Amino acid sequence: MNIWFALLAAPALALADQVIAYAAVGWACSHERIAAVHAIHGFFLVATALGVVPAWNLWSATRSGSGGETLARRHFLAGIAVAAAALSVLVIAAMWMPTWVIAPCIN
């Protein structure tokens, strides 16, 4: 199925974003390259958002109610995948927002 990325990898990407961005702050501050932290968050946000598209397409394609139990199961699983990936996108955006508001290199 084409929803496994949204279901499993999107939450893992949100965790990876947090770990890598946190680890990069020290280097970015010492080399005065804060844009690197923004690039990390942007990369993970786009990668996670792209994972929503196949799950959304499957969810929309299985929306009709006349397909039996198998179609209903696929629709439900696609909905869960969309929700997991969308929540992961919101988490990444929420972790990125303080980088815009608060200077990460406060000495």
C-alpha positions as CSV (number, residue, x, y, z in Angstrom):
1,M,0.0,0.0,0.0
2,N,1.1,3.5,-0.7
3,I,0.3,4.9,2.8
4,W,3.0,3.2,4.8
5,F,5.3,6.2,4.5
6,A,2.6,8.5,6.0
7,L,1.7,6.0,8.7
8,L,5.2,5.0,9.8
9,A,7.9,7.3,8.4
10,A,6.2,10.7,9.0
11,P,6.3,10.4,12.8
12,A,9.9,9.1,12.6
13,L,10.8,12.1,10.4
14,A,9.3,14.4,13.1
15,L,11.5,12.8,15.7
16,A,14.6,12.9,13.4
17,D,13.9,16.6,12.8
18,Q,14.0,17.3,16.5
19,V,17.2,15.4,17.1
20,I,19.1,16.7,14.1
21,A,18.0,20.3,14.5
22,Y,18.9,20.3,18.2
23,A,22.3,18.8,17.4
24,A,22.9,21.4,14.6
25,V,22.3,24.4,16.8
26,G,25.7,24.3,18.4
27,W,27.5,24.1,15.1
28,A,25.3,26.7,13.5
29,C,25.9,29.2,16.3
30,S,29.7,28.6,16.4
31,H,29.9,29.1,12.6
32,E,27.3,31.8,12.5
33,R,25.1,29.9,10.1
34,I,21.6,29.9,11.6
35,A,20.2,29.3,8.1
36,A,21.3,25.7,8.5
37,V,18.8,25.1,11.3
38,H,16.1,26.6,9.2
39,A,17.1,24.4,6.2
40,I,16.9,21.3,8.4
41,H,13.4,22.1,9.6
42,G,12.3,23.0,6.1
43,F,13.7,19.8,4.6
44,F,11.9,17.6,7.1
45,L,8.7,19.7,6.8
46,V,8.6,19.2,3.0
47,A,9.5,15.5,3.2
48,T,6.7,14.9,5.8
49,A,4.2,17.0,3.9
50,L,4.9,15.0,0.7
51,G,4.1,11.8,2.6
52,V,0.5,13.1,3.2
53,V,-0.3,13.2,-0.6
54,P,-0.5,9.4,-1.3
55,A,-2.4,8.7,1.8
56,W,-4.8,11.6,1.0
57,N,-5.3,10.2,-2.5
58,L,-6.1,6.8,-1.2
59,W,-8.5,8.2,1.4
60,S,-10.3,10.2,-1.3
61,A,-10.5,7.2,-3.7
62,T,-12.0,4.9,-1.1
63,R,-14.6,7.4,0.1
64,S,-17.6,5.8,-1.6
65,G,-19.5,3.6,0.8
66,S,-20.4,0.8,-1.6
67,G,-17.3,-1.3,-1.6
68,G,-17.6,-3.7,1.2
69,E,-15.6,-4.3,4.3
70,T,-12.2,-4.4,2.6
71,L,-12.8,-0.9,1.1
72,A,-14.0,0.4,4.4
73,R,-10.9,-1.0,6.1
74,R,-8.6,0.7,3.5
75,H,-10.5,4.0,3.9
76,F,-10.0,3.8,7.7
77,L,-6.3,3.0,7.5
78,A,-5.8,5.8,4.9
79,G,-7.6,8.2,7.3
80,I,-5.3,7.2,10.1
81,A,-2.3,7.7,7.9
82,V,-3.4,11.1,6.8
83,A,-4.0,12.1,10.5
84,A,-0.6,10.8,11.6
85,A,1.3,12.5,8.8
86,A,-0.7,15.8,9.3
87,L,0.1,15.7,13.0
88,S,3.7,15.2,12.2
89,V,3.7,18.2,9.9
90,L,2.2,20.3,12.6
91,V,4.8,19.1,15.1
92,I,7.6,20.0,12.8
93,A,6.1,23.4,12.2
94,A,5.7,23.9,15.9
95,M,9.3,23.0,16.6
96,W,10.4,25.4,13.8
97,M,8.5,28.4,15.1
98,P,10.7,29.2,18.1
99,T,13.7,29.3,15.7
100,W,12.0,32.2,14.0
101,V,10.9,34.0,17.2
102,I,13.8,33.4,19.6
103,A,17.4,33.9,18.6
104,P,19.1,30.4,19.0
105,C,22.5,31.9,19.7
106,I,22.0,33.8,22.9
107,N,25.3,34.1,24.7
